[in-house]
Structure formats: structure tokens, C-alpha cells
Amino acid sequence: PTVIGGDAVKAYYLARETRDAVRALASVFMDRNTGLGALLLVALVAAALGRLEFADRPLVIPLLGGTLLYLLLNFALFADAPYRGLKRLFSAARARSLVTLADRAHEAFDAYRSAPSALGKAVGLSLLFHLMLIGLNYANARALGLTLGVLPFCVFIPIISLLSMLPITMYGLGVREYAFVLFFSSLGVTREASLLLALLWFLVTVLASLPGAVIYITYGRHSLAESNSRS
């Protein structure tokens, strides 16, 4: 379920190719992690610049809280102390396999801490991707005849993307559409137009994914067969 359901598939194939499940999981997690940071950054800056409100309350306050929580959790992820604590806990429980797993996970994430330039490039690419996503929805709105500014999209689209990650429905269907109606109707957009805007996003995403599906069907099985023969 959710829009991150494909992450499990990516991790599986990456682990199959690299034969290192821990590093594969760390790579997929960091892909999602940098994307989350980019979403929060765009939404926070736009909410501060536009002074947008929802239910008569400024959106910048919860976004600032979410950003601070994100930074705190990432600090804990890359710090040494939490791993040492986990190792002591697993050692006390005589769970040697978990101690080994903690060591490998720490090594995998430490590789990102040791390469800040690569991490910065990943964040930059995530920013570019999400800005393009915002531009897509803004263009869809203009096509529907909606005369909204860009800043509301810079705030609402990241929030809607985050809500779509909740493990409720397949690919966030229903959650995303409800969020569109909830947020954009607060700007005076009709419920029907808000729902249509959400469905347009989904339709464009499906159409943009079709070439990848064709490539996978054409070449993916061949690559998988080669991987099986090597193993």
C-alpha cells in the first residue's frame, strides 16, 4: 500500500544485484529520506513566504515542527550513540545476529555521512523533482481554468505527497484525492475542480510510467534471467 510500496520492490532487486540486503535497504531508505527533506523544505519556505493559513491557523508552525522533528531523527540516524546503545541492548539479550545487523546498518549509513557532497547532490535532485511535480500540478490547474498562485501549490503538494505515504490505501488512492479537496477548497476552489485536479495528477503519473513498464517488460526479464544464472 501507499506510494512507497514500490520501495520494497526496488530494495529487492537492488539486493539481488548487489547481494547486500542491508546496503540496498539503506540506499532505498535514503532515497525516500532525501525526498522527505526536500518536501518539507519547499513547503516550509513557501508557507513562510506566502503566509498561508488553513482553518485560520498559519501552516508555517506545523511545518516548522515537522522539519525540526525530521532533522532530529536524522541526527539520531547518523550519530554513533544510538548504535552503541542498540549494540549494548542486543549484546545483553545475547542476540548476536542483531549485533551484526546493527554493525552493518551503521556502516551503510556512515557511508552517507562520509560523503556529504553525494548526499547534497541527492537532496538537490529531490528538490528538482518535487519542484517539477509542483509545476505539473500548477499547469494542470491552469488547464482547468483555475487562477491560483504558485505558492499554494508549493505548500499543498508537498503536504499531500506526505499524506499519500500513510499506509492506508494502495498508491494513496482516496487519501490524495481527499487531501486535494480539503486543501484547495479552502482557497475557494470547488470540490469538483479539486477532485479533478487530483485525478489529473494520477492520470499523468500513470501515463508517464507506461514507457518504464514497456522497458521493464522488454528488458527486465532478460536482466533477471542473467542475474539468476549468475547466482
C-alpha positions as CSV (number, residue, x, y, z in Angstrom):
1,P,0.0,0.0,0.0
2,T,0.8,3.7,-0.2
3,V,3.1,5.4,-2.8
4,I,6.1,3.8,-1.1
5,G,5.0,0.3,-1.9
6,G,7.4,0.2,-4.8
7,D,10.3,0.8,-2.5
8,A,10.2,-2.8,-1.4
9,V,10.4,-3.9,-5.0
10,K,13.4,-1.6,-5.6
11,A,15.1,-2.9,-2.5
12,Y,14.5,-6.5,-3.5
13,Y,16.0,-6.1,-7.0
14,L,18.9,-4.0,-5.7
15,A,19.7,-6.5,-3.0
16,R,19.6,-9.2,-5.7
17,E,22.0,-7.4,-7.9
18,T,24.5,-6.3,-5.1
19,R,24.0,-9.3,-2.8
20,D,23.9,-6.9,0.1
21,A,20.4,-6.5,1.5
22,V,21.4,-4.1,4.2
23,R,23.1,-1.6,1.9
24,A,20.2,-2.0,-0.6
25,L,17.7,-1.1,2.1
26,A,19.8,1.8,3.3
27,S,20.0,3.1,-0.3
28,V,16.3,3.0,-0.8
29,F,15.6,4.5,2.6
30,M,18.0,7.4,1.9
31,D,16.3,8.0,-1.5
32,R,13.0,8.4,0.4
33,N,14.6,10.3,3.2
34,T,16.2,13.0,1.0
35,G,12.8,13.3,-0.8
36,L,11.1,13.9,2.5
37,G,13.6,16.6,3.4
38,A,13.1,18.3,0.1
39,L,9.3,18.2,0.5
40,L,9.5,19.8,4.0
41,L,11.9,22.4,2.8
42,V,9.8,23.5,-0.1
43,A,6.6,23.6,1.9
44,L,8.2,25.4,4.8
45,V,9.7,28.2,2.7
46,A,6.6,28.6,0.6
47,A,4.4,28.8,3.7
48,A,6.6,31.4,5.3
49,L,6.7,33.5,2.1
50,G,3.0,33.2,1.4
51,R,1.8,33.3,5.0
52,L,-0.7,30.7,4.1
53,E,-3.3,29.6,6.6
54,F,-5.5,26.5,6.9
55,A,-8.5,26.6,9.3
56,D,-7.5,30.1,10.3
57,R,-4.1,28.9,11.5
58,P,-0.7,29.6,9.9
59,L,0.7,26.5,8.2
60,V,4.3,27.5,8.9
61,I,4.1,26.4,12.5
62,P,3.3,22.7,12.0
63,L,5.6,22.6,9.0
64,L,8.4,24.1,11.2
65,G,7.7,21.5,13.8
66,G,7.8,18.7,11.3
67,T,11.1,19.9,9.8
68,L,12.7,20.1,13.3
69,L,11.5,16.6,14.0
70,Y,12.9,15.4,10.7
71,L,16.3,17.0,11.5
72,L,16.3,15.5,15.0
73,L,15.6,12.0,13.7
74,N,18.3,12.2,11.0
75,F,20.7,13.4,13.6
76,A,19.9,10.3,15.6
77,L,20.2,8.2,12.5
78,F,23.8,9.3,11.7
79,A,25.0,9.7,15.3
80,D,27.1,6.9,16.9
81,A,25.5,6.9,20.3
82,P,22.2,5.3,19.2
83,Y,24.0,2.4,17.5
84,R,26.2,1.8,20.6
85,G,23.1,1.7,22.7
86,L,21.4,-0.8,20.4
87,K,24.6,-3.0,20.4
88,R,24.7,-3.0,24.2
89,L,21.0,-3.9,24.3
90,F,21.4,-6.7,21.7
91,S,24.5,-8.0,23.4
92,A,22.7,-8.1,26.8
93,A,20.0,-10.1,25.1
94,R,22.7,-12.4,23.5
95,A,21.3,-11.6,20.1
96,R,24.5,-11.9,18.1
97,S,22.7,-11.7,14.7
98,L,21.1,-8.4,15.7
99,V,24.5,-7.1,16.8
100,T,25.9,-7.9,13.4
101,L,22.9,-6.3,11.7
102,A,23.4,-3.1,13.7
103,D,27.1,-3.0,12.7
104,R,26.2,-3.4,9.1
105,A,23.4,-0.8,9.2
106,H,25.8,1.7,10.9
107,E,28.4,1.1,8.3
108,A,25.9,1.5,5.5
109,F,24.6,4.9,6.8
110,D,28.0,6.0,7.8
111,A,29.0,5.9,4.1
112,Y,26.5,8.7,3.5
113,R,27.8,10.7,6.4
114,S,31.3,10.3,5.0
115,A,30.2,11.6,1.5
116,P,28.3,14.9,2.2
117,S,28.8,16.0,-1.5
118,A,26.9,12.9,-2.7
119,L,24.2,13.5,-0.2
120,G,23.9,17.1,-1.2
121,K,23.5,16.1,-4.8
122,A,20.8,13.7,-3.8
123,V,18.9,16.4,-2.0
124,G,19.3,18.8,-4.9
125,L,17.9,16.2,-7.3
126,S,15.0,15.6,-4.9
127,L,14.3,19.3,-4.8
128,L,14.3,19.5,-8.6
129,F,12.0,16.5,-8.9
130,H,9.4,17.9,-6.4
131,L,9.6,21.4,-8.0
132,M,8.7,19.7,-11.3
133,L,5.9,17.9,-9.6
134,I,4.6,21.2,-8.2
135,G,4.9,22.7,-11.7
136,L,2.9,19.8,-13.2
137,N,0.0,20.4,-10.8
138,Y,0.1,24.1,-11.4
139,A,0.0,23.5,-15.1
140,N,-3.0,21.1,-14.6
141,A,-4.8,23.8,-12.6
142,R,-4.2,26.4,-15.3
143,A,-5.6,23.9,-17.9
144,L,-8.7,23.7,-15.7
145,G,-9.1,27.4,-15.7
146,L,-8.1,27.8,-12.0
147,T,-6.3,31.2,-11.4
148,L,-4.3,30.3,-8.3
149,G,-0.8,31.5,-7.4
150,V,2.2,29.2,-7.3
151,L,2.9,29.4,-3.6
152,P,-0.3,27.4,-2.5
153,F,0.9,24.6,-4.7
154,C,4.4,24.8,-3.2
155,V,2.8,24.2,0.2
156,F,-0.1,21.9,-0.5
157,I,1.5,19.5,-3.0
158,P,4.3,18.5,-0.6
159,I,1.8,18.0,2.3
160,I,-0.4,15.9,0.0
161,S,2.6,13.9,-1.1
162,L,3.4,13.2,2.6
163,L,-0.2,12.2,3.4
164,S,-0.2,9.8,0.4
165,M,2.7,7.9,2.1
166,L,0.4,6.9,5.0
167,P,-0.2,3.1,4.9
168,I,-3.9,3.4,4.3
169,T,-4.7,2.7,0.6
170,M,-2.9,1.4,-2.5
171,Y,-0.8,4.1,-4.0
172,G,-2.5,6.6,-1.8
173,L,-5.7,6.5,-3.8
174,G,-8.5,8.2,-1.9
175,V,-6.2,9.8,0.6
176,R,-4.6,12.0,-2.1
177,E,-8.0,13.0,-3.6
178,Y,-9.5,13.8,-0.2
179,A,-6.5,15.9,0.7
180,F,-6.8,17.8,-2.6
181,V,-10.4,18.6,-1.9
182,L,-9.6,19.5,1.8
183,F,-6.8,22.0,1.0
184,F,-7.8,23.5,-2.3
185,S,-11.4,24.0,-1.3
186,S,-10.0,26.2,1.5
187,L,-8.8,28.6,-1.3
188,G,-12.3,28.8,-2.8
189,V,-11.8,26.0,-5.4
190,T,-14.9,23.9,-5.9
191,R,-14.8,20.3,-4.6
192,E,-15.4,19.0,-8.1
193,A,-12.4,21.0,-9.5
194,S,-10.2,20.0,-6.6
195,L,-11.1,16.3,-7.2
196,L,-10.5,16.6,-10.9
197,L,-7.1,18.2,-10.2
198,A,-6.1,15.2,-8.1
199,L,-7.3,12.8,-10.8
200,L,-5.3,14.6,-13.4
201,W,-2.2,14.2,-11.3
202,F,-2.8,10.5,-11.0
203,L,-3.5,10.1,-14.7
204,V,-0.4,12.0,-15.8
205,T,1.7,9.8,-13.4
206,V,0.3,6.6,-14.9
207,L,0.9,7.8,-18.4
208,A,4.4,8.9,-17.6
209,S,5.1,5.4,-16.1
210,L,4.0,3.5,-19.2
211,P,7.3,3.8,-21.0
212,G,9.1,2.4,-18.0
213,A,6.7,-0.5,-17.9
214,V,7.4,-1.3,-21.5
215,I,11.1,-1.1,-20.9
216,Y,10.8,-3.4,-17.9
217,I,8.7,-5.9,-19.8
218,T,11.1,-5.8,-22.7
219,Y,14.5,-5.9,-20.9
220,G,13.7,-6.6,-17.3
221,R,13.1,-10.3,-17.6
222,H,16.3,-10.7,-19.6
223,S,18.3,-8.9,-16.9
224,L,16.5,-11.0,-14.2
225,A,17.4,-14.2,-16.0
226,E,21.0,-13.2,-16.2
227,S,21.0,-12.4,-12.5
228,N,19.6,-15.9,-11.8
229,S,22.2,-17.5,-13.9
230,R,25.0,-15.7,-12.1
231,S,23.6,-16.7,-8.7
